[in-house]
Amino acid sequence: MDHSRLYLVTDLVGFYEKCGWEYVGEVNELDGGPIRLYGANALLHREQGK
């Protein structure tokens, strides 16, 4: 996975899409059940001059 992206897993449908997250697909939880995987670009902030 790309380090300039954030990823999360959730069983919510429709909420994170409204917040700018992109649906990546389904992955398996530790117990083997499916769960939704989302990704979003990480925001990097640098202060100028420091």
N, C-alpha and C positions, 0 to 999 in steps of 0.2 A: 504494500500500500504506500501511497505517496505521503511524505511527511509534511507537505504544505496543505494537507486537508485534515479536517476533523471528521471522525466517524462516531455514530451512535447506533445502538440497537434499541428497539422499542416495539411494543405491540399496538401502539396508537396508529390509526390510519387517518390521513388527511391533515393532522395538526402540523407536523413538521414541514410539509410541503408549503403551507401558508407562511412559514417562517424562513423560507429560502433554502431549506435542505433539499437535496436531491435523493430520490429513492434509488438505491443501488441494486437491491435484490433481497432475497431471503437467505439467511444463514442459519446454522444450527446452534441452539443454545447448548449449555453444558449437559442438559438432560436429553439432548437429541431432538427436541422439538424445534420447529421453524420459528424464526423471529425476523422482523424487518430490519434491514441495514440502510442507514442514511449517511450521506456525506455532504460536507460543505467546505468551501475554501476557508482556510485559516486567515485571520486578519493579523498581519504583523505590523507593529507600530514602532517606529524609531524616532526618537527625539533628535532634531537637528542640532548640531553643535556640541553634543555631549558624548 
